[in-house]
Amino acid sequence: MPFLPITKKEMLSFGWNEADFIIVTGDAYVDHPSFGTAIISRVLEAEGFKVCIIPQPKSDEDYKRFGQPRLAFLVNSGNIDSMVAHYTAAKKRRSDDAYTPGGKAGARPDRAVTVYCQKLRSIYGDIPIAIGGIEASLRRFAHYDYWSDSVRPSVLFESGADILMFGMGEKHIAEIAHRLDRGESIKSLTDIKGTCYAVNSDEFKPINGAVECPSFELVSANSEKSKQQYAISCKIQQQEQDAIRGKTIIQKHAKQILVQNPPMPPLTTEEMDRVYSLPFMRDYHPSYESLGGVPGIKEVKFSIIHNRGCYGACNFCSLAYHQGRQIAVRSHESVIEEAKKITAMPDFKGYIHDVGGPTANFRATSCEGQLKKGLCKDKKCLAPEMCPAVKVSHEDYLKLLRELRGLPKVKKVFIRSGIRFDYLIADTDEEFFKELINYHVSGQLKVAPEHCSDNVLKYMGKPSFSVYNRFKKRFYELTKAAGKKQYLVPYLMSSHPGSTIKDAIELSLFLKRNNLHPEQVQDFYPTPGTVSTCMFYTELDPITMQKVYVPKTAAEKAQQRALLQYFKPENRLTVLSALKKAGRFDLIGTGKDCLVAPERGAPQPQKKKKTIRNVHKKKK
């Protein structure tokens, strides 16, 4: 199958005079199953609808390219939130964009979903508009917006769209499409799971069993009381994000009410297999070739997604809030079929770059109870300690990897998406661990302990650092036994809520003791929809409602970040200021245990002379 139309000429070549749906997206058009626009467009095509795509529109002429769709416009910001695409955690403008031709920044607007919808309204009037993707999904309620340092209303209200799809949208869009095709009004689609809609307060009828969040007005007032209300709101939203037991949530916005229906159940294996069997071209649209291609395809072109969802649900990660904590998986047959398509590609060199998902080594639900009652409301499966009900097994994943390794033309199968090391080390059968080291690591294995302070890890929703140390010890034992030189590359994060300068120094010393020199470190980024972002804004843990220390000033955030790269000359003065602030003058000097040298001309701390009392004490 060819690429779907992105120009009027291409649409006419299909023999179409109009499109049923037009997708407006902040990304360039890449027809690969790692891109949301590709999946939604191919799902609609498989359902019998005509789909055209407007990637990264700028002028009115771009929006008018295909005319008015027969059924609706579908709008997304692209694979990531447009503000994250544009700005670093320090709010500095990025110079590149991996989802734009040539990798050039500036091809999409800030708050793309809102801008696109408002432009469509100004041109087409009361045309049906549905929004989805990560930007819409994570901004569906009143949310803290880091870039404006304010609480903004639901993106449904800001954009003026008619309906919002949250989570992975295949089931949602198919139902919406067929009901619109049957003549139903988009305003009448109020009973579809996984969607949000708006209703005027004077027309709202109470919904049995619904839970009410504090209103937009209550959570946006920027007072101590409003921040408490915001934390309560966050807790409700997180707790009800479960397809089995999740309830309808409502939130008032002035004279309107946002209604979130319960989440859509995840795809079954058969449904997921059908999605990934669709005729993706697995590349960017050929019109981008002369512009340098789309860099974002490089990491995923020869990769395979085998699962969705994550019951690890780290507090700083939005994946569980977007995809859910339930695990959905593809069959072995489906994954193998995709691998065969990859091996037939002319530029395939024998290496499958990844077989993963949000967490690579999850192939089943966390426990039997999850299937009947849903995931627990008030506790995590893996942190701070692993729940005894969690079923730990790598048997199915290992079998899948062995089948992939056995395919003709496949030289290596790597695992580059996250391995959940706490889950791995809990497996008493080390067969997968050994084969991971022998066959699936390309010199370095990236893992995410995130920090070494148990106090910070608690707020991150991660296990104790002792778990990582056990994993690290066993990894190097097995690596040595296999006669390989392989290394762990730990992902680390600075300035997460709960992290003090003392904690940051502890992390810096961990790096020094282990001779680690990370080239890149992640400063905590308060993105919409996460528990950690709620902590950042409110300085409260929404689960316990206890106070949390939050490094907020640019100066302290810079200090914590610099401590993770204390060895860089350009960070020396910042590290010095952090150590002085913490009173850690013992770490300033030229000794082997010091982090940085003193300022030129500054006196070095003198070693204490042994007193007679100390000598006597030593003799004892």
C-alpha positions as CSV (number, residue, x, y, z in Angstrom):
1,M,0.0,0.0,0.0
2,P,1.3,3.5,-0.7
3,F,1.6,6.3,1.8
4,L,-1.7,8.1,2.6
5,P,-2.2,11.5,0.9
6,I,-0.6,14.6,2.3
7,T,-1.2,16.7,-0.9
8,K,-4.3,17.4,-2.9
9,K,-2.6,15.8,-5.9
10,E,-2.0,12.6,-4.0
11,M,-5.6,12.5,-2.8
12,L,-6.9,12.8,-6.4
13,S,-4.5,10.1,-7.5
14,F,-6.4,7.8,-5.1
15,G,-9.6,8.7,-7.0
16,W,-11.0,10.6,-4.0
17,N,-12.8,13.9,-4.3
18,E,-12.9,14.4,-0.5
19,A,-11.6,12.8,2.7
20,D,-13.7,11.2,5.4
21,F,-11.2,12.3,8.0
22,I,-8.3,14.7,7.9
23,I,-5.6,14.3,10.5
24,V,-3.7,17.5,11.5
25,T,-0.5,16.7,13.3
26,G,2.6,18.4,14.7
27,D,4.9,15.7,13.3
28,A,6.1,15.1,9.8
29,Y,4.3,12.1,8.3
30,V,6.1,8.9,9.2
31,D,4.2,5.8,8.3
32,H,5.6,3.6,11.1
33,P,3.8,1.9,14.0
34,S,5.9,3.9,16.5
35,F,4.0,7.0,15.3
36,G,0.5,7.6,16.6
37,T,-0.7,9.3,13.4
38,A,0.4,6.3,11.4
39,I,-1.5,3.9,13.6
40,I,-4.7,6.0,13.7
41,S,-4.7,6.6,10.0
42,R,-4.1,2.9,9.1
43,V,-6.8,1.8,11.6
44,L,-9.3,4.2,9.9
45,E,-8.3,3.0,6.5
46,A,-8.8,-0.6,7.6
47,E,-12.3,0.3,8.8
48,G,-13.1,1.5,5.3
49,F,-12.6,5.3,5.6
50,K,-10.6,7.7,3.4
51,V,-7.9,9.5,5.4
52,C,-5.7,12.4,4.4
53,I,-3.0,14.0,6.6
54,I,-1.9,17.6,7.0
55,P,1.6,17.4,8.7
56,Q,2.9,20.5,10.5
57,P,0.5,23.1,8.8
58,K,1.6,26.8,8.9
59,S,-0.6,28.8,6.5
60,D,-4.3,28.9,6.0
61,E,-3.7,27.3,2.6
62,D,-2.2,24.3,4.4
63,Y,-5.4,23.8,6.4
64,K,-7.5,24.2,3.3
65,R,-5.5,21.7,1.3
66,F,-8.1,19.0,1.1
67,G,-11.2,21.1,1.8
68,Q,-13.6,20.1,4.5
69,P,-13.7,16.4,5.6
70,R,-16.9,14.5,5.3
71,L,-16.9,13.5,8.9
72,A,-14.3,15.2,11.1
73,F,-10.9,16.7,11.7
74,L,-8.6,14.7,14.0
75,V,-5.9,16.7,15.8
76,N,-2.7,15.8,17.6
77,S,0.6,17.5,18.5
78,G,2.7,14.6,17.4
79,N,4.6,11.9,19.3
80,I,5.4,14.2,22.1
81,D,4.0,17.2,23.8
82,S,4.8,20.3,21.7
83,M,6.2,22.2,24.7
84,V,8.5,19.3,25.5
85,A,9.5,19.2,21.8
86,H,10.4,22.9,22.0
87,Y,12.0,23.5,25.4
88,T,14.5,21.9,27.7
89,A,13.9,21.4,31.4
90,A,15.6,24.8,31.9
91,K,13.0,26.4,29.6
92,K,15.6,27.0,26.9
93,R,14.5,26.8,23.3
94,R,15.7,23.6,21.6
95,S,17.7,23.9,18.4
96,D,16.4,20.7,16.8
97,D,13.3,18.5,16.4
98,A,13.6,14.8,15.6
99,Y,10.1,14.6,14.2
100,T,10.6,17.4,11.6
101,P,12.2,17.1,8.2
102,G,15.9,17.8,8.5
103,G,15.6,17.8,12.3
104,K,14.9,21.5,12.2
105,A,13.1,23.2,15.1
106,G,10.2,25.5,14.7
107,A,7.9,23.6,12.4
108,R,5.0,23.3,14.9
109,P,3.6,25.9,17.2
110,D,3.7,25.9,21.0
111,R,0.6,24.2,22.4
112,A,0.0,22.7,19.0
113,V,-3.3,21.0,19.7
114,T,-4.9,24.3,20.8
115,V,-3.4,26.3,18.0
116,Y,-4.5,23.8,15.3
117,C,-8.0,23.5,16.6
118,Q,-8.5,27.2,16.9
119,K,-7.3,27.7,13.3
120,L,-9.7,25.0,12.1
121,R,-12.6,26.7,13.9
122,S,-11.7,30.0,12.4
123,I,-11.7,28.6,8.8
124,Y,-14.4,25.9,9.0
125,G,-16.7,27.0,11.8
126,D,-18.7,24.3,13.5
127,I,-16.9,21.3,12.0
128,P,-16.5,18.2,14.2
129,I,-13.1,18.1,15.8
130,A,-11.6,15.3,17.9
131,I,-8.3,15.6,19.7
132,G,-6.0,12.8,20.9
133,G,-2.3,11.8,21.3
134,I,0.0,12.5,24.2
135,E,-0.6,16.3,24.4
136,A,-4.4,16.0,24.6
137,S,-4.3,12.9,26.8
138,L,-2.1,14.3,29.6
139,R,-3.8,17.7,29.6
140,R,-7.3,16.4,29.8
141,F,-8.0,17.9,33.2
142,A,-7.0,21.2,34.7
143,H,-3.2,20.8,34.8
144,Y,-0.1,22.5,36.0
145,D,1.8,24.0,33.0
146,Y,5.5,24.3,33.8
147,W,6.2,26.7,31.0
148,S,3.7,29.4,32.1
149,D,4.0,28.4,35.8
150,S,0.3,28.3,36.1
151,V,-2.7,25.9,36.2
152,R,-4.4,25.8,32.8
153,P,-7.9,24.5,32.1
154,S,-8.5,21.2,30.3
155,V,-7.1,21.3,26.7
156,L,-10.7,20.4,25.6
157,F,-11.8,23.8,26.6
158,E,-8.7,25.7,25.5
159,S,-8.8,24.1,22.1
160,G,-12.5,24.3,21.5
161,A,-12.6,20.6,20.3
162,D,-15.7,18.5,20.6
163,I,-14.3,15.3,22.1
164,L,-11.0,14.2,23.6
165,M,-9.5,10.7,23.3
166,F,-7.1,9.8,26.0
167,G,-4.8,6.8,26.0
168,M,-4.1,4.6,23.0
169,G,-6.8,5.5,20.6
170,E,-7.5,2.5,18.2
171,K,-10.8,1.4,19.8
172,H,-11.9,5.0,20.4
173,I,-11.4,6.2,16.9
174,A,-13.1,3.2,15.3
175,E,-16.2,3.7,17.4
176,I,-16.3,7.4,16.8
177,A,-15.8,7.0,13.1
178,H,-18.6,4.5,12.6
179,R,-21.1,6.4,14.7
180,L,-20.4,9.6,12.8
181,D,-20.7,7.7,9.6
182,R,-24.2,6.5,10.7
183,G,-25.2,10.1,11.1
184,E,-24.8,10.6,14.9
185,S,-23.7,14.1,16.0
186,I,-20.3,14.4,17.5
187,K,-21.9,16.2,20.5
188,S,-24.0,13.1,21.1
189,L,-21.0,10.8,21.6
190,T,-20.9,10.9,25.4
191,D,-20.8,7.2,26.2
192,I,-17.5,6.1,24.6
193,K,-14.9,4.8,27.0
194,G,-11.5,6.6,27.0
195,T,-13.0,9.9,26.0
196,C,-13.8,13.3,27.6
197,Y,-16.6,15.6,26.6
198,A,-18.0,19.0,27.8
199,V,-21.5,19.8,29.0
200,N,-23.0,23.1,30.2
201,S,-23.6,23.1,34.0
202,D,-27.3,23.8,33.6
203,E,-27.7,20.8,31.3
204,F,-25.6,18.4,33.3
205,K,-27.4,15.3,34.7
206,P,-25.8,13.5,37.7
207,I,-23.9,10.3,36.7
208,N,-24.3,7.4,39.0
209,G,-21.0,6.5,40.7
210,A,-19.0,9.4,39.3
211,V,-16.2,11.0,41.3
212,E,-15.8,14.8,41.3
213,C,-12.5,16.5,41.2
214,P,-12.0,19.9,42.7
215,S,-13.0,22.5,40.1
216,F,-10.6,24.4,37.8
217,E,-11.3,27.6,39.8
218,L,-10.3,25.8,43.1
219,V,-7.1,24.3,41.8
220,S,-5.8,27.3,39.9
221,A,-5.9,30.0,42.5
222,N,-2.2,29.6,43.4
223,S,-2.7,29.6,47.1
224,E,-1.8,27.0,49.7
225,K,-5.4,25.9,49.9
226,S,-5.7,25.6,46.1
227,K,-2.5,23.6,45.9
228,Q,-4.0,21.1,48.4
229,Q,-7.1,20.9,46.2
230,Y,-4.8,20.3,43.2
231,A,-3.1,17.4,45.0
232,I,-6.5,15.9,45.8
233,S,-7.5,16.2,42.2
234,C,-4.3,14.5,41.0
235,K,-4.8,11.6,43.4
236,I,-8.3,11.0,42.1
237,Q,-7.2,11.1,38.4
238,Q,-4.4,8.7,39.1
239,Q,-6.5,6.3,41.1
240,E,-9.3,6.0,38.6
241,Q,-7.0,5.4,35.6
242,D,-7.9,1.7,35.5
243,A,-10.0,0.0,32.8
244,I,-11.6,-2.5,35.2
245,R,-12.5,-0.4,38.2
246,G,-12.0,3.2,37.0
247,K,-15.0,5.5,37.5
248,T,-16.3,8.5,35.6
249,I,-14.6,11.7,36.7
250,I,-16.1,15.2,36.5
251,Q,-14.4,18.5,36.9
252,K,-16.2,21.9,36.8
253,H,-14.7,24.7,34.7
254,A,-16.8,27.8,35.4
255,K,-20.2,27.2,33.7
256,Q,-19.1,24.0,32.0
257,I,-18.3,20.6,33.2
258,L,-15.6,18.3,31.9
259,V,-16.7,14.6,32.0
260,Q,-14.1,11.8,31.7
261,N,-15.6,8.4,30.9
262,P,-13.8,5.4,32.4
263,P,-10.7,4.3,30.5
264,M,-11.0,2.2,27.4
265,P,-9.9,-1.4,28.0
266,P,-6.5,-2.2,26.5
267,L,-6.3,-4.1,23.2
268,T,-6.5,-7.9,23.4
269,T,-3.6,-9.8,21.8
270,E,-5.8,-10.5,18.8
271,E,-6.7,-6.8,18.4
272,M,-3.1,-5.7,18.9
273,D,-1.9,-8.2,16.3
274,R,-4.4,-6.7,13.8
275,V,-3.1,-3.2,14.4
276,Y,0.5,-4.2,13.8
277,S,-0.3,-6.2,10.7
278,L,-1.6,-3.1,8.9
279,P,0.3,-2.0,5.8
280,F,2.8,0.5,7.3
281,M,5.5,1.7,4.9
282,R,7.9,1.8,7.9
283,D,9.5,5.0,6.7
284,Y,8.9,8.8,6.3
285,H,7.0,10.2,3.3
286,P,9.3,10.4,0.3
287,S,8.8,14.1,-0.1
288,Y,11.1,14.6,2.9
289,E,14.1,12.9,1.3
290,S,15.4,16.2,-0.3
291,L,15.0,17.9,3.1
292,G,17.2,15.5,4.9
293,G,14.6,12.9,6.0
294,V,13.0,12.7,9.5
295,P,15.6,11.9,12.2
296,G,13.0,10.3,14.5
297,I,12.8,7.2,12.3
298,K,16.4,6.2,12.9
299,E,15.9,4.8,16.4
300,V,12.7,2.8,15.5
301,K,13.0,1.8,11.9
302,F,14.4,-1.7,12.8
303,S,12.7,-2.0,16.2
304,I,9.7,-3.9,17.3
305,I,7.1,-3.0,19.9
306,H,5.8,-6.2,21.6
307,N,3.9,-4.7,24.6
308,R,2.1,-1.7,26.0
309,G,1.3,-0.5,29.5
310,C,3.5,-0.4,32.6
311,Y,2.6,-1.4,36.1
312,G,5.9,0.0,37.3
313,A,4.2,3.4,37.1
314,C,7.1,5.6,38.2
315,N,5.8,8.9,39.6
316,F,7.8,11.0,37.0
317,C,6.6,9.0,34.0
318,S,3.4,9.7,32.2
319,L,3.2,6.3,30.4
320,A,1.0,4.6,33.0
321,Y,-1.4,7.5,33.0
322,H,-1.5,7.5,29.2
323,Q,-1.3,3.7,28.3
324,G,-2.5,2.3,31.6
325,R,-0.9,-0.1,34.1
326,Q,-2.4,-3.2,32.4
327,I,0.0,-5.0,30.1
328,A,-1.2,-5.7,26.5
329,V,1.0,-7.9,24.4
330,R,1.3,-9.1,20.8
331,S,1.5,-12.8,19.9
332,H,4.8,-14.4,19.0
333,E,3.4,-14.9,15.5
334,S,2.7,-11.2,15.0
335,V,6.1,-10.2,16.3
336,I,7.9,-12.7,14.1
337,E,5.9,-11.6,11.0
338,E,7.0,-8.0,11.6
339,A,10.6,-9.1,12.0
340,K,10.4,-10.9,8.7
341,K,9.2,-7.6,7.0
342,I,12.1,-5.8,8.6
343,T,14.6,-8.4,7.3
344,A,13.2,-7.9,3.8
345,M,13.9,-4.2,3.8
346,P,16.8,-3.2,1.5
347,D,18.7,-1.2,4.1
348,F,18.5,-3.9,6.8
349,K,22.0,-4.9,8.0
350,G,21.1,-7.8,10.2
351,Y,20.4,-6.0,13.5
352,I,17.0,-5.7,15.2
353,H,17.6,-2.7,17.3
354,D,15.0,-3.3,20.0
355,V,12.2,-5.6,21.0
356,G,10.5,-3.7,23.7
357,G,7.9,-1.2,24.8
358,P,7.4,1.0,27.9
359,T,9.1,-1.8,29.9
360,A,10.8,-4.4,27.7
361,N,10.6,-7.4,30.0
362,F,6.9,-7.3,30.8
363,R,4.8,-9.9,29.0
364,A,1.9,-10.5,31.4
365,T,-0.3,-8.9,34.0
366,S,1.3,-8.2,37.4
367,C,-1.0,-10.7,39.2
368,E,-4.2,-12.7,38.8
369,G,-6.2,-10.2,40.9
370,Q,-5.5,-7.5,38.4
371,L,-7.6,-9.3,35.7
372,K,-10.6,-9.5,38.0
373,K,-10.5,-6.4,40.2
374,G,-8.1,-4.1,38.4
375,L,-4.8,-2.8,39.8
376,C,-4.7,-1.6,43.5
377,K,-5.7,1.9,44.1
378,D,-3.3,2.8,46.9
379,K,-0.2,0.9,46.2
380,K,2.3,0.1,43.5
381,C,3.2,-3.3,42.2
382,L,7.0,-2.8,42.4
383,A,7.8,0.0,44.8
384,P,8.9,0.7,47.4
385,E,9.0,-3.1,47.6
386,M,7.7,-5.6,45.2
387,C,4.2,-6.9,46.1
388,P,4.3,-10.6,46.9
389,A,1.4,-11.1,44.5
390,V,3.5,-10.1,41.5
391,K,4.2,-13.1,39.2
392,V,7.8,-12.9,38.1
393,S,8.6,-14.8,34.9
394,H,10.7,-14.1,31.8
395,E,9.9,-17.4,30.2
396,D,7.6,-16.1,27.4
397,Y,9.8,-13.1,26.6
398,L,12.9,-15.3,26.4
399,K,11.1,-17.7,24.1
400,L,10.2,-14.8,21.8
401,L,13.7,-13.5,21.7
402,R,15.1,-17.0,20.8
403,E,12.6,-17.2,17.9
404,L,13.8,-13.8,16.7
405,R,17.4,-14.8,16.9
406,G,16.7,-17.9,14.8
407,L,15.4,-16.0,11.8
408,P,17.4,-15.9,8.6
409,K,19.3,-12.7,8.0
410,V,19.1,-11.7,11.7
411,K,22.6,-11.3,13.2
412,K,21.7,-9.7,16.5
413,V,18.6,-8.8,18.5
414,F,19.2,-6.0,20.9
415,I,17.1,-4.7,23.8
416,R,17.4,-0.9,24.1
417,S,14.2,0.1,25.7
418,G,14.0,0.0,29.5
419,I,14.7,-3.3,31.3
420,R,13.0,-3.2,34.7
421,F,16.0,-4.4,36.7
422,D,14.1,-4.9,40.0
423,Y,11.7,-7.3,38.2
424,L,14.7,-9.0,36.6
425,I,16.6,-9.6,39.8
426,A,13.5,-10.9,41.5
427,D,13.4,-13.8,39.0
428,T,14.9,-16.9,40.6
429,D,15.5,-18.4,37.2
430,E,18.5,-16.7,35.8
431,E,18.2,-18.1,32.3
432,F,16.9,-14.8,30.8
433,F,19.5,-12.8,32.7
434,K,22.3,-14.9,31.2
435,E,20.9,-14.8,27.7
436,L,20.4,-11.0,28.0
437,I,24.1,-10.7,28.7
438,N,25.2,-13.2,26.0
439,Y,23.0,-12.1,23.2
440,H,21.1,-8.9,23.7
441,V,23.5,-6.3,25.0
442,S,25.6,-4.2,22.6
443,G,28.4,-3.5,25.0
444,Q,26.3,-1.3,27.2
445,L,23.0,-2.0,29.0
446,K,20.9,1.1,29.9
447,V,19.0,0.9,33.1
448,A,17.2,3.4,35.2
449,P,18.0,3.5,39.0
450,E,17.4,7.3,38.6
451,H,19.1,8.1,42.0
452,C,21.0,6.6,44.9
453,S,19.2,8.2,47.8
454,D,16.4,6.1,49.1
455,N,14.6,9.3,50.3
456,V,14.5,10.6,46.7
457,L,13.6,7.1,45.3
458,K,10.6,7.0,47.6
459,Y,9.2,10.2,45.9
460,M,10.1,8.8,42.5
461,G,8.1,5.6,43.1
462,K,11.2,3.5,42.7
463,P,12.6,0.7,44.8
464,S,15.4,1.1,47.3
465,F,18.9,1.6,45.8
466,S,20.0,-1.7,47.4
467,V,18.0,-3.5,44.7
468,Y,20.0,-1.8,42.0
469,N,23.2,-2.7,43.8
470,R,22.2,-6.3,43.9
471,F,21.4,-6.2,40.2
472,K,24.7,-4.5,39.4
473,K,26.7,-7.0,41.4
474,R,25.0,-9.9,39.6
475,F,25.3,-8.3,36.2
476,Y,29.0,-8.0,36.4
477,E,29.4,-11.5,37.9
478,L,27.5,-13.0,34.9
479,T,29.3,-10.7,32.4
480,K,32.7,-11.9,33.8
481,A,31.6,-15.5,33.7
482,A,30.5,-15.0,30.0
483,G,33.9,-13.6,29.2
484,K,32.5,-10.3,28.0
485,K,33.3,-6.7,28.6
486,Q,30.0,-5.0,29.1
487,Y,28.9,-2.1,31.2
488,L,25.8,-0.7,32.8
489,V,24.8,2.8,31.9
490,P,22.6,4.2,34.6
491,Y,20.0,6.8,33.8
492,L,20.1,9.4,36.6
493,M,17.9,12.4,37.4
494,S,18.6,15.6,39.2
495,S,16.3,18.0,41.1
496,H,13.4,15.6,41.5
497,P,10.9,16.6,44.2
498,G,12.4,15.3,47.5
499,S,16.0,15.8,46.4
500,T,18.0,18.1,48.5
501,I,21.6,19.4,47.9
502,K,22.7,16.7,50.3
503,D,21.0,14.0,48.2
504,A,22.6,15.5,45.0
505,I,26.0,15.3,46.6
506,E,25.4,11.7,47.6
507,L,24.6,11.0,44.0
508,S,27.8,12.8,42.8
509,L,29.9,10.7,45.2
510,F,28.2,7.5,43.9
511,L,29.3,8.5,40.4
512,K,32.9,9.2,41.6
513,R,33.2,5.9,43.5
514,N,32.0,4.0,40.5
515,N,34.1,6.0,38.0
516,L,31.0,7.0,36.0
517,H,31.1,10.1,33.9
518,P,27.7,10.5,32.3
519,E,27.7,12.6,29.2
520,Q,24.0,13.4,29.5
521,V,22.0,13.8,32.7
522,Q,18.2,14.5,33.0
523,D,17.1,17.4,35.1
524,F,13.6,16.7,36.4
525,Y,11.1,18.0,33.8
526,P,7.6,18.8,35.2
527,T,5.5,17.6,32.3
528,P,1.6,17.4,32.5
529,G,-0.1,14.4,34.0
530,T,2.5,13.0,36.4
531,V,2.5,12.6,40.2
532,S,5.9,14.2,40.3
533,T,4.7,17.3,38.5
534,C,2.0,17.6,41.1
535,M,4.6,17.4,43.8
536,F,6.7,20.1,42.0
537,Y,3.8,22.5,41.9
538,T,2.1,21.8,45.2
539,E,5.1,20.7,47.3
540,L,2.8,18.0,48.6
541,D,2.8,14.2,48.0
542,P,-0.7,13.7,46.6
543,I,-0.8,10.2,47.9
544,T,0.0,11.0,51.5
545,M,-0.7,14.8,51.4
546,Q,2.6,15.2,53.3
547,K,5.0,18.1,52.6
548,V,7.8,17.5,50.1
549,Y,11.0,19.5,49.6
550,V,11.2,20.7,46.0
551,P,14.3,22.3,44.4
552,K,12.6,25.1,42.4
553,T,15.0,27.9,41.9
554,A,17.1,28.0,38.7
555,A,20.3,28.3,40.9
556,E,19.6,25.1,42.9
557,K,18.5,23.1,39.9
558,A,21.7,24.1,38.1
559,Q,23.7,23.1,41.2
560,Q,22.0,19.7,41.4
561,R,22.5,19.1,37.7
562,A,26.2,20.2,37.8
563,L,26.9,17.8,40.6
564,L,26.1,14.9,38.4
565,Q,28.8,16.2,36.0
566,Y,31.2,17.5,38.6
567,F,34.2,16.4,36.4
568,K,33.4,19.0,33.7
569,P,35.5,22.1,33.9
570,E,32.6,24.3,33.0
571,N,30.7,23.0,36.0
572,R,33.4,23.6,38.5
573,L,32.2,26.9,40.0
574,T,28.7,25.7,40.2
575,V,29.8,22.6,42.0
576,L,31.9,24.7,44.4
577,S,28.9,26.9,45.3
578,A,26.8,23.8,45.9
579,L,29.4,22.2,48.2
580,K,29.9,25.4,50.1
581,K,26.2,25.8,50.5
582,A,26.0,22.3,52.0
583,G,29.1,22.8,54.2
584,R,30.9,20.0,52.4
585,F,34.4,21.7,52.4
586,D,35.9,18.2,52.8
587,L,35.0,17.5,49.1
588,I,36.9,20.6,47.9
589,G,40.5,19.9,47.2
590,T,42.8,17.8,45.2
591,G,42.6,14.6,47.2
592,K,41.2,11.4,45.7
593,D,37.9,11.8,47.6
594,C,37.3,15.4,46.6
595,L,34.9,16.4,43.8
596,V,36.5,19.7,42.7
597,A,39.7,21.7,43.3
598,P,39.5,24.9,45.3
599,E,39.4,28.3,43.8
600,R,42.8,29.6,42.9
601,G,44.5,31.2,45.8
602,A,42.0,29.8,48.3
603,P,43.5,28.0,51.3
604,Q,43.1,24.3,51.3
605,P,41.5,22.6,54.3
606,Q,44.1,21.4,56.7
607,K,44.1,17.8,57.9
608,K,43.6,17.5,61.6
609,K,46.6,16.4,63.6
610,K,46.2,13.4,65.8
611,T,45.8,14.3,69.4
612,I,47.1,12.2,72.2
613,R,43.5,11.3,73.0
614,N,43.0,10.0,69.4
615,V,46.3,8.0,69.5
616,H,45.3,6.4,72.8
617,K,41.9,5.6,71.4
618,K,43.5,4.0,68.3
619,K,45.7,1.8,70.5
620,K,42.7,0.5,72.4
